[in-house]
Amino acid sequence: MKKLFLLLMLVAFISLGTQAQDALKQATSAATSAGFDVKSLTSSIMNKLGPSLKLTGDQKPGVMSAVSGFLGEKAKILPLQQSDPTSYATKQGGLFNSLKSKLGGILTAVQLTKFMGLKPKTNDATNVLSNLFF
């Protein structure tokens, strides 16, 4: 009886994990089709942040991970930008605060201040950093 119960639990967890991965793939696919490729954007953003913030070799992987994670989460809420702008703004603000908090543990205070100073005045599609701030 215990073996049957454990087997059923294992099947249930595998099923839930598969469904979660499918949802993530769908969100990423939708974002990519909308011109939001997380890997490409992460690379472009790091090319700007590295020299601007004078990131050290130890800081680069942490910043890259934080930015990539942020963009992955943003990809999930991107459809709300058109359907529910208020909800999008709220969730984007929460995601950005989380990113800022993560970066606060990686960057120096001066670098974090400089990072905040890189915020574009408007959501400019030609400025890759707009993907972080808007």
Secondary structure, 3 states (H helix, E strand, C coil): CHHHHHHHHHHHHHHHHHHHHHHHHHHHHHHHHCCCCHHHHHHHHHHHHHHHHCCCCCHHHHHHHHHHHHHHHHHHHCCHHHHCHHHHHHHHHHHHHHHHHHHHCCCCHHHHHHHHHCCCCCCCCCCCCHHHHC
